Amino acid sequence: MKYRRRKRLSAEEYAEGIIKGDRIILSRAITLIESKLDDDILLAEEVLEKILPHTGNSLRVGITGVPGVGKSTFIESFGKHITSQEKKLAVLTIDPSSQISGGSILGDKTRMEELSNDPLAYVRPSAAGSALGGVNYKTRETMLLCEAAGFDVILIETVGVGQSETTVKGMVDFFLLLMLAGAGDELQGIKRGIMEMADAIAITKVDGDNVRRGQLARAEYQNALHLFPPSETGWSPKVMTCSSVDKEGLDDILDNIMKFEKDMKTKGYFQSNRQQQNLHWMHETIESYLKRSFYNNSAVSEKIDSLENGVIQNKVPALTGARKLIDIYKNTKN
């Protein structure tokens, strides 16, 4: 059977389909956003401009945690709890890509089978690729598309604890850190900065024989949080316990998030935070575009190998090599 290529949609058709909540067009738009082809990049920008007035009405929640904490299991149970309250939920999950082959498992739809089949939920896995920060290069744009499609809550799951926190914190309203019981051991390995960024901590797998350890961990983490300087917003992060298996504690976590949203909106921090995030996003995009333009420049491509070899062989200082390439780039742009 001859393969028929799908008709390329216009920016208007993409925007109209997304705003109507068409899941197929939404998925196609996300694929378009993630494309690195020049024509797709321009079309994606058009689509974003058209849907922008329909964005900003979702609650954006970032979720990260230590290895083995059970992020996917938690998100499925927490997600089902959200949809049980008739809220539309989008889950953007980032799968780690192999730095050798570039491949990605993209198995979240398998791991979140129940949530994936929920008519009020939309689960979209994306490969992290070479992007730092535990998120895909286009996670922010994907988030906007989901907002325009009418989702009330957007959960962003990161690859894991590490460099992901700063990046995710810079694109969400609420940042949830998942931890395991046994706080005395884990506190030694958790960077102070990660805990300082958290708007709440949830200790997972607090069920069965682990209940007592969970309660002890809760007290230890809460004490640790008291050592940090108070936030300028006046928000005090709460430490909670939960069980994804027994569905315990999920309502407390959601209530805490909703309380945060109401409190920040009342004080004016909610909107100002988003405005600062948008500015940072613009400057980050400038850096990304300049880098792409630099390495795609033909004059730079001609000289980069010889200069790289000079740096490798210690014949050219790295600083000199970089400056020469930048001068070449600037001269071709004048």
VOMIVO-341086 format. One record per residue (C-alpha): residue number from 1; residue in three letters; x, y, z. Coordinates in steps of 0.001 Angstrom, whole numbers, plus 500000, padded with zeros to 6 digits. Layout:
BEGIN
  dovex  vexnu      px      py      pz
    NUM    ALA       X       Y       Z
...
END
This chain:
BEGIN
  dovex  vexnu      px      py      pz
      1    MET  500000  500000  500000
      2    LYS  501345  503407  499029
      3    TYR  502071  505686  501994
      4    ARG  500114  508944  501842
      5    ARG  501782  511872  503512
      6    ARG  499491  513871  505786
      7    LYS  498478  517287  504515
      8    ARG  500551  520046  506095
      9    LEU  498306  522205  508224
     10    SER  498394  525991  508190
     11    ALA  499013  528014  511363
     12    GLU  495302  528882  511403
     13    GLU  494277  525214  511172
     14    TYR  496661  524261  513958
     15    ALA  495440  527071  516208
     16    GLU  491763  526376  515521
     17    GLY  492152  522650  516224
     18    ILE  494103  523242  519443
     19    ILE  491594  525777  520795
     20    LYS  488771  523325  520042
     21    GLY  490603  520702  522098
     22    ASP  491376  518360  519186
     23    ARG  493896  515899  520698
     24    ILE  495240  514760  517315
     25    ILE  496006  518301  516168
     26    LEU  497450  519106  519596
     27    SER  499845  516143  519292
     28    ARG  500794  517181  515758
     29    ALA  501422  520738  516965
     30    ILE  503725  519491  519741
     31    THR  505669  517444  517169
     32    LEU  505905  520600  515031
     33    ILE  507153  522613  518017
     34    GLU  509853  520013  518731
     35    SER  511071  519973  515106
     36    LYS  514448  521533  514296
     37    LEU  513646  522143  510605
     38    ASP  513717  525826  509644
     39    ASP  510278  525766  507975
     40    ASP  508750  524038  511002
     41    ILE  510333  526538  513412
     42    LEU  508754  529472  511540
     43    LEU  505362  527761  511367
     44    ALA  505562  526863  515060
     45    GLU  506154  530523  515937
     46    GLU  503051  531484  513959
     47    VAL  500994  528871  515792
     48    LEU  502231  530111  519188
     49    GLU  501346  533715  518330
     50    LYS  497820  532694  517374
     51    ILE  497132  530589  520473
     52    LEU  498821  532956  522958
     53    PRO  495604  534838  523908
     54    HIS  494127  531482  524993
     55    THR  497010  530583  527332
     56    GLY  497800  531339  530964
     57    ASN  494703  529844  532589
     58    SER  496248  526575  533770
     59    LEU  497977  525812  537031
     60    ARG  501540  524713  536225
     61    VAL  503100  522198  538603
     62    GLY  506638  520836  538379
     63    ILE  507391  517459  539963
     64    THR  510824  516025  540647
     65    GLY  512349  513570  543086
     66    VAL  515205  511339  544060
     67    PRO  515793  508084  542105
     68    GLY  513415  505327  543182
     69    VAL  510882  507741  544639
     70    GLY  508222  506545  542198
     71    LYS  507488  509709  540211
     72    SER  505461  508003  537498
     73    THR  503395  505984  540005
     74    PHE  502755  509119  542052
     75    ILE  501795  511160  538974
     76    GLU  499344  508488  537828
     77    SER  497617  508335  541237
     78    PHE  497764  512100  541748
     79    GLY  496588  512674  538189
     80    LYS  493575  510396  538683
     81    HIS  492784  512309  541873
     82    ILE  492825  515574  539891
     83    THR  490594  514259  537100
     84    SER  488179  512796  539689
     85    GLN  487404  516438  540518
     86    GLU  486423  517072  536885
     87    LYS  489611  518980  536123
     88    LYS  491288  518494  532747
     89    LEU  494909  517404  533190
     90    ALA  497931  517437  530878
     91    VAL  501042  515532  531923
     92    LEU  504306  516378  530188
     93    THR  506838  513693  531017
     94    ILE  510474  513903  529996
     95    ASP  512323  510677  529214
     96    PRO  516111  510596  529477
     97    SER  517781  510248  526075
     98    SER  520895  508252  525495
     99    GLN  523855  510590  525056
    100    ILE  525479  507888  522921
    101    SER  522719  506856  520523
    102    GLY  520311  509723  521093
    103    GLY  517563  507171  521637
    104    SER  514833  507488  524236
    105    ILE  512574  504920  525837
    106    LEU  509443  507095  525799
    107    GLY  507677  504612  528017
    108    ASP  505540  506899  530161
    109    LYS  502314  506028  528372
    110    THR  502988  502421  529297
    111    ARG  503888  503295  532882
    112    MET  500801  505528  533217
    113    GLU  498372  503288  531391
    114    GLU  495354  504098  533559
    115    LEU  495889  507858  533347
    116    SER  496579  507677  529595
    117    ASN  493127  506138  529103
    118    ASP  491394  508793  531223
    119    PRO  489276  511024  528909
    120    LEU  490129  514069  531053
    121    ALA  493888  513434  530897
    122    TYR  496500  513887  528190
    123    VAL  499932  512285  528667
    124    ARG  502695  513437  526377
    125    PRO  506189  511923  526708
    126    SER  509099  513781  525113
    127    ALA  512788  512983  524910
    128    ALA  515094  515235  526906
    129    GLY  517699  514991  524146
    130    SER  520828  516979  524920
    131    ALA  518881  519668  526784
    132    LEU  520134  520340  530273
    133    GLY  517737  520788  533122
    134    GLY  515759  517565  532931
    135    VAL  513280  519033  530485
    136    ASN  512834  518997  526735
    137    TYR  513965  522057  524758
    138    LYS  510341  522847  523946
    139    THR  508615  522008  527240
    140    ARG  507498  525631  527743
    141    GLU  505973  525854  524258
    142    THR  504272  522487  524725
    143    MET  502825  523778  527984
    144    LEU  501320  526787  526171
    145    LEU  499730  524527  523555
    146    CYS  498125  522441  526315
    147    GLU  496837  525589  528031
    148    ALA  495251  526767  524786
    149    ALA  493643  523323  524464
    150    GLY  491808  523981  527737
    151    PHE  493671  521912  530338
    152    ASP  493167  523135  533903
    153    VAL  496307  521622  535441
    154    ILE  499639  520833  533791
    155    LEU  502101  518505  535514
    156    ILE  505705  518551  534321
    157    GLU  507780  515549  535362
    158    THR  511543  515963  535167
    159    VAL  514231  513387  534442
    160    GLY  515382  513521  538048
    161    VAL  517184  515402  540763
    162    GLY  520195  517284  539476
    163    GLN  520240  520214  537100
    164    SER  516538  519858  536410
    165    GLU  515308  521844  539380
    166    THR  516386  525339  538342
    167    THR  515021  524888  534834
    168    VAL  511664  523520  535923
    169    LYS  511273  526012  538761
    170    GLY  511624  528723  536118
    171    MET  508577  527551  534169
    172    VAL  506019  526455  536773
    173    ASP  503841  528058  539438
    174    PHE  504338  525352  542057
    175    PHE  507346  523095  542561
    176    LEU  506820  519749  544310
    177    LEU  509766  517686  545556
    178    LEU  509159  513963  546150
    179    MET  511299  512238  548770
    180    LEU  511583  508811  550385
    181    ALA  511372  507968  554078
    182    GLY  514611  507597  556025
    183    ALA  515307  511334  556063
    184    GLY  518405  511050  558250
    185    ASP  520216  509302  555397
    186    GLU  518714  511237  552499
    187    LEU  519244  514707  553977
    188    GLN  522985  514218  553607
    189    GLY  522668  513706  549867
    190    ILE  520138  516419  549064
    191    LYS  521504  519752  547979
    192    ARG  520301  522659  550078
    193    GLY  519332  524564  546912
    194    ILE  516889  521877  545798
    195    MET  514996  521921  549080
    196    GLU  514990  525725  549118
    197    MET  513294  525754  545716
    198    ALA  510502  523394  546784
    199    ASP  507075  524866  547510
    200    ALA  506189  521569  549201
    201    ILE  507768  518189  549909
    202    ALA  505850  514931  549659
    203    ILE  507282  511765  551173
    204    THR  506131  508848  549025
    205    LYS  505529  505147  549683
    206    VAL  504281  505801  553224
    207    ASP  502216  502630  553553
    208    GLY  502407  499235  555281
    209    ASP  505538  498870  557383
    210    ASN  506829  502222  556158
    211    VAL  504252  504441  557926
    212    ARG  506321  505089  561035
    213    ARG  509477  505820  559040
    214    GLY  507423  508185  556884
    215    GLN  506214  510148  559910
    216    LEU  509770  510413  561268
    217    ALA  511020  511584  557873
    218    ARG  508255  514178  557732
    219    ALA  509359  515660  561070
    220    GLU  513033  515695  560025
    221    TYR  512377  517415  556713
    222    GLN  510083  519957  558323
    223    ASN  512806  520766  560863
    224    ALA  515348  521091  558040
    225    LEU  513086  523554  556201
    226    HIS  512906  525751  559303
    227    LEU  516644  526363  558963
    228    PHE  516160  528144  555626
    229    PRO  515469  531898  555462
    230    PRO  511773  532747  554960
    231    SER  510571  533288  551392
    232    GLU  509797  536840  550267
    233    THR  506311  535619  549376
    234    GLY  505669  534558  552975
    235    TRP  504873  530980  551879
    236    SER  506043  528244  554248
    237    PRO  506645  524918  552433
    238    LYS  504786  522036  554017
    239    VAL  506045  518458  554297
    240    MET  503368  515831  553651
    241    THR  503229  512047  553383
    242    CYS  501402  510001  550777
    243    SER  500888  506548  549351
    244    SER  500235  506152  545629
    245    VAL  499135  502553  546228
    246    ASP  496651  503282  549030
    247    LYS  495706  506681  547519
    248    GLU  496435  508309  550887
    249    GLY  497536  511928  551290
    250    LEU  496848  512925  547668
    251    ASP  493982  515241  548670
    252    ASP  496273  517033  551162
    253    ILE  498850  517652  548441
    254    LEU  496259  519017  546005
    255    ASP  494701  521200  548717
    256    ASN  498146  522578  549533
    257    ILE  498783  523433  545870
    258    MET  495378  525138  545508
    259    LYS  495993  527093  548735
    260    PHE  499354  528234  547351
    261    GLU  497720  529416  544106
    262    LYS  495060  531402  545975
    263    ASP  497590  532884  548399
    264    MET  500049  533944  545668
    265    LYS  497289  535478  543524
    266    THR  495977  537449  546501
    267    LYS  499454  538832  547239
    268    GLY  500245  539554  543572
    269    TYR  503207  537182  543372
    270    PHE  501529  534721  541006
    271    GLN  501365  537085  538017
    272    SER  504703  538803  538698
    273    ASN  506406  535395  538841
    274    ARG  504998  534468  535447
    275    GLN  506065  537810  533987
    276    GLN  509644  537266  535161
    277    GLN  509556  533725  533784
    278    ASN  508471  535046  530372
    279    LEU  511347  537550  530303
    280    HIS  513845  534861  531268
    281    TRP  512323  532595  528606
    282    MET  512844  535271  525929
    283    HIS  516507  535790  526824
    284    GLU  517094  532043  527016
    285    THR  515563  531694  523538
    286    ILE  517852  534445  522201
    287    GLU  520851  532457  523474
    288    SER  519485  529284  521880
    289    TYR  518849  530976  518506
    290    LEU  522263  532671  518476
    291    LYS  523990  529377  519260
    292    ARG  522089  527633  516473
    293    SER  522869  530453  514021
    294    PHE  526553  530376  515035
    295    TYR  527076  526647  514465
    296    ASN  525051  526661  511238
    297    ASN  527173  529496  509812
    298    SER  529147  528219  506782
    299    ALA  532225  530372  507505
    300    VAL  532342  529056  511072
    301    SER  531924  525471  509822
    302    GLU  534955  525897  507541
    303    LYS  537278  526943  510363
    304    ILE  535914  525158  513422
    305    ASP  537642  521789  512841
    306    SER  541142  523272  512535
    307    LEU  540660  525493  515566
    308    GLU  539235  522600  517591
    309    ASN  542284  520504  516687
    310    GLY  544545  523355  517763
    311    VAL  542785  523501  521126
    312    ILE  542918  519698  521551
    313    GLN  546655  519651  520818
    314    ASN  547237  522565  523204
    315    LYS  548562  524775  520382
    316    VAL  545711  527287  520600
    317    PRO  544236  528559  523894
    318    ALA  540533  527767  524173
    319    LEU  539826  531463  524705
    320    THR  541636  532382  521478
    321    GLY  539868  529672  519507
    322    ALA  536490  530871  520720
    323    ARG  537284  534541  519995
    324    LYS  538494  533753  516443
    325    LEU  535332  531807  515650
    326    ILE  533135  534575  517069
    327    ASP  535041  537155  514976
    328    ILE  534470  535016  511870
    329    TYR  530766  534816  512693
    330    LYS  530460  538569  513338
    331    ASN  532249  539439  510099
    332    THR  529838  537323  508030
    333    LYS  526900  539087  509686
    334    ASN  528118  542653  508993
END
